[in-house]
Amino acid sequence: MFVTQAYAQADSLDAVELPPASDTAEMHGETIHVEGEHGGFPPFNAEYFPSQILWLAITFGIFYLVLKKVILPRIAGTLENRRDRIALDLEAAERMKSDSDEAKAAYEQELAEARDRAHKIGHDAREAARSDAEAERQRLDAELDEKLEAAQLRIAAVRDEAMKDVGQIAETTADAILRDVIRLEVSREEVASAVTAVRS
């Protein structure tokens, strides 16, 4: 085991017995200063305050420089990136909202146009059906008028034919009544003129 000179001196100092009450001792003609109990914990010792303040200022300065040059720019960059991303997201959302509004307006316009077209088609269909029904009614009326006129002509012809026969029957009946019942001799011409006068 290797022992350095400093460790050897420290061991030799530990082996030396010091007088308990005095702050100095003489060994081999040398004066050794020994710290007493009045020294205490060094950071709380007022003798070390200036150096502690100096190191505190140096440490704070280094920390401030690191904070200013490294940490704060990174935080600022992160915040700037996040702000830009939020702005882009808001812009995209606004653009999507405007697109959806335009699509909704176009849809409503197309729906209104389709509704108008449907109303127009329905109205045209109703008008066409009404005109077709009117044309069919007029055709049926004309056909019925023709049939009625033909029926009236047939009825008139049948009536005239029947009336012709009625006149003949009336003349025959009147002549028979006058000859057989009344026993009156009348000529056929007189009976015919009398029946014709009665018929007219």
Backbone torsions as a table, in degrees:
resi	resn	phi	psi	omega
1	MET	NA	130.8	-178.3
2	PHE	-91.5	137.1	179.1
3	VAL	-122.7	123.3	-179.5
4	THR	-78.1	170.0	-178.7
5	GLN	-68.3	-35.3	-179.2
6	ALA	-66.7	-41.9	178.3
7	TYR	-66.4	-37.1	179.6
8	ALA	-64.5	-41.0	179.2
9	GLN	-66.9	-38.6	-179.6
10	ALA	-65.0	-40.6	179.0
11	ASP	-65.1	-38.7	-179.6
12	SER	-68.5	-32.2	178.1
13	LEU	-71.3	-36.6	179.5
14	ASP	-66.8	-31.9	-178.8
15	ALA	-74.3	-16.7	-176.4
16	VAL	-78.0	134.4	175.9
17	GLU	-89.6	128.2	-179.0
18	LEU	-105.4	147.8	176.4
19	PRO	-68.5	137.1	-171.7
20	PRO	-70.7	-32.6	-170.3
21	ALA	-96.5	-15.5	-173.3
22	SER	-102.5	153.1	179.5
23	ASP	-88.0	-15.2	-179.4
24	THR	-130.1	152.9	176.7
25	ALA	-146.1	153.8	179.8
26	GLU	-112.9	127.6	175.2
27	MET	-134.2	126.2	179.7
28	HIS	52.3	35.7	176.1
29	GLY	83.7	5.1	179.5
30	GLU	-111.3	145.2	179.2
31	THR	-95.1	127.2	-179.5
32	ILE	-113.1	125.3	177.2
33	HIS	-91.5	130.0	-177.5
34	VAL	-119.9	132.9	177.3
35	GLU	-72.1	133.3	178.2
36	GLY	-92.1	-168.2	-178.6
37	GLU	-74.8	-11.8	-175.9
38	HIS	-79.6	-4.4	-177.9
39	GLY	-68.7	-52.3	179.7
40	GLY	74.6	-168.9	-179.4
41	PHE	-72.2	124.2	-171.5
42	PRO	-57.5	-40.1	-179.8
43	PRO	-62.8	-25.1	179.4
44	PHE	-93.2	2.4	-179.5
45	ASN	-85.8	125.5	-177.1
46	ALA	-63.0	-19.4	-180.0
47	GLU	-66.8	-26.9	-177.8
48	TYR	-98.9	1.0	-178.1
49	PHE	-58.1	-45.0	-178.7
50	PRO	-60.5	-41.9	-179.8
51	SER	-69.6	-36.9	177.7
52	GLN	-63.9	-41.2	178.2
53	ILE	-64.7	-40.2	178.0
54	LEU	-61.5	-48.0	179.8
55	TRP	-67.4	-32.3	174.7
56	LEU	-64.2	-43.6	178.6
57	ALA	-64.5	-41.8	179.1
58	ILE	-64.2	-44.8	-179.6
59	THR	-63.9	-43.7	179.3
60	PHE	-64.1	-40.2	178.6
61	GLY	-62.6	-44.8	178.6
62	ILE	-63.0	-44.2	179.2
63	PHE	-62.2	-39.7	179.1
64	TYR	-64.4	-43.3	179.6
65	LEU	-64.2	-42.9	177.9
66	VAL	-62.6	-42.5	179.2
67	LEU	-63.2	-42.9	-176.8
68	LYS	-73.1	-40.8	-173.6
69	LYS	-88.0	-26.9	-172.7
70	VAL	-116.2	-58.1	-169.4
71	ILE	-73.2	-49.5	-177.9
72	LEU	-63.6	-40.7	175.6
73	PRO	-61.8	-37.6	177.6
74	ARG	-65.4	-44.1	178.1
75	ILE	-62.5	-42.9	178.8
76	ALA	-63.2	-40.5	177.8
77	GLY	-63.9	-42.0	178.3
78	THR	-62.8	-44.4	178.5
79	LEU	-64.1	-39.6	179.1
80	GLU	-65.0	-43.8	177.4
81	ASN	-61.2	-42.6	179.5
82	ARG	-65.8	-39.3	177.9
83	ARG	-64.0	-42.7	177.6
84	ASP	-63.8	-41.5	179.3
85	ARG	-64.6	-41.6	177.8
86	ILE	-63.7	-41.9	178.6
87	ALA	-63.2	-42.5	177.5
88	LEU	-63.4	-41.1	178.8
89	ASP	-64.5	-41.8	178.0
90	LEU	-64.7	-40.5	178.3
91	GLU	-64.5	-42.7	178.2
92	ALA	-64.3	-40.3	178.5
93	ALA	-64.8	-40.6	178.0
94	GLU	-64.4	-42.1	178.2
95	ARG	-63.8	-42.2	178.0
96	MET	-65.2	-37.3	178.4
97	LYS	-65.4	-42.9	178.6
98	SER	-65.8	-38.6	177.1
99	ASP	-63.3	-42.5	179.2
100	SER	-66.7	-36.6	176.6
101	ASP	-64.1	-42.3	178.2
102	GLU	-64.5	-42.4	178.8
103	ALA	-63.6	-39.6	178.5
104	LYS	-65.1	-43.0	178.4
105	ALA	-63.5	-42.7	178.3
106	ALA	-64.1	-40.2	178.6
107	TYR	-63.6	-43.7	179.5
108	GLU	-65.5	-37.9	177.7
109	GLN	-65.4	-45.5	178.1
110	GLU	-62.9	-37.9	178.2
111	LEU	-64.8	-41.5	178.1
112	ALA	-65.4	-40.8	177.9
113	GLU	-64.6	-41.7	178.2
114	ALA	-64.1	-39.0	177.7
115	ARG	-64.5	-41.7	177.7
116	ASP	-63.9	-42.0	177.8
117	ARG	-62.4	-40.6	179.2
118	ALA	-63.5	-42.2	177.6
119	HIS	-62.5	-42.7	-179.4
120	LYS	-65.5	-42.7	179.2
121	ILE	-63.3	-42.4	178.1
122	GLY	-63.2	-42.2	179.1
123	HIS	-65.0	-43.9	178.5
124	ASP	-62.9	-39.7	179.6
125	ALA	-65.2	-42.0	177.7
126	ARG	-63.2	-42.5	179.4
127	GLU	-64.9	-41.7	179.4
128	ALA	-65.0	-41.8	178.5
129	ALA	-65.1	-39.4	179.1
130	ARG	-65.1	-43.2	179.9
131	SER	-67.1	-39.2	176.9
132	ASP	-63.8	-42.0	179.0
133	ALA	-65.3	-39.4	178.9
134	GLU	-65.4	-42.1	178.4
135	ALA	-64.4	-40.8	178.3
136	GLU	-65.8	-39.7	178.0
137	ARG	-63.9	-42.9	178.4
138	GLN	-64.1	-40.3	178.1
139	ARG	-62.5	-44.5	178.8
140	LEU	-65.1	-38.9	177.2
141	ASP	-61.9	-43.8	179.4
142	ALA	-64.3	-41.2	179.4
143	GLU	-64.8	-41.7	177.9
144	LEU	-65.8	-38.0	177.6
145	ASP	-62.8	-42.0	178.5
146	GLU	-63.6	-43.7	-180.0
147	LYS	-65.4	-39.5	179.1
148	LEU	-65.1	-41.7	178.8
149	GLU	-64.9	-41.0	177.7
150	ALA	-64.7	-39.8	178.7
151	ALA	-65.2	-41.0	178.8
152	GLN	-64.0	-38.6	176.9
153	LEU	-63.6	-42.4	178.6
154	ARG	-64.8	-41.6	178.4
155	ILE	-62.8	-41.2	179.6
156	ALA	-63.7	-41.0	180.0
157	ALA	-65.4	-43.4	178.7
158	VAL	-64.1	-40.9	179.5
159	ARG	-64.0	-44.1	179.2
160	ASP	-62.6	-41.4	178.6
161	GLU	-63.8	-42.8	-179.9
162	ALA	-66.9	-39.1	-179.3
163	MET	-67.6	-35.2	177.2
164	LYS	-62.5	-45.8	178.2
165	ASP	-66.0	-36.5	178.8
166	VAL	-62.3	-41.8	179.0
167	GLY	-62.2	-43.8	178.4
168	GLN	-63.2	-43.4	179.7
169	ILE	-65.6	-41.8	-179.9
170	ALA	-62.5	-42.2	179.4
171	GLU	-62.9	-44.7	-179.0
172	THR	-64.1	-43.4	-178.9
173	THR	-66.0	-43.8	180.0
174	ALA	-63.7	-41.2	179.4
175	ASP	-64.1	-41.6	-179.6
176	ALA	-65.9	-40.8	180.0
177	ILE	-64.2	-43.8	-177.9
178	LEU	-66.1	-38.3	-176.9
179	ARG	-79.0	-44.2	-171.2
180	ASP	-88.9	-38.7	-174.3
181	VAL	-88.5	-52.7	-175.4
182	ILE	-86.2	-22.9	-176.5
183	ARG	59.3	50.6	179.4
184	LEU	-114.8	129.8	-179.1
185	GLU	-89.2	111.3	179.5
186	VAL	-128.1	145.5	180.0
187	SER	-76.3	159.6	-178.5
188	ARG	-65.7	-34.4	-178.8
189	GLU	-67.1	-37.6	-179.9
190	GLU	-68.3	-41.1	177.6
191	VAL	-62.1	-42.2	-179.8
192	ALA	-63.9	-41.4	-179.6
193	SER	-68.7	-36.2	178.4
194	ALA	-65.9	-43.9	178.4
195	VAL	-63.5	-40.7	179.4
196	THR	-64.3	-38.6	179.1
197	ALA	-65.8	-39.9	179.3
198	VAL	-66.7	-41.0	-177.7
199	ARG	-67.8	-35.5	-178.1
200	SER	-82.3	NA	NA
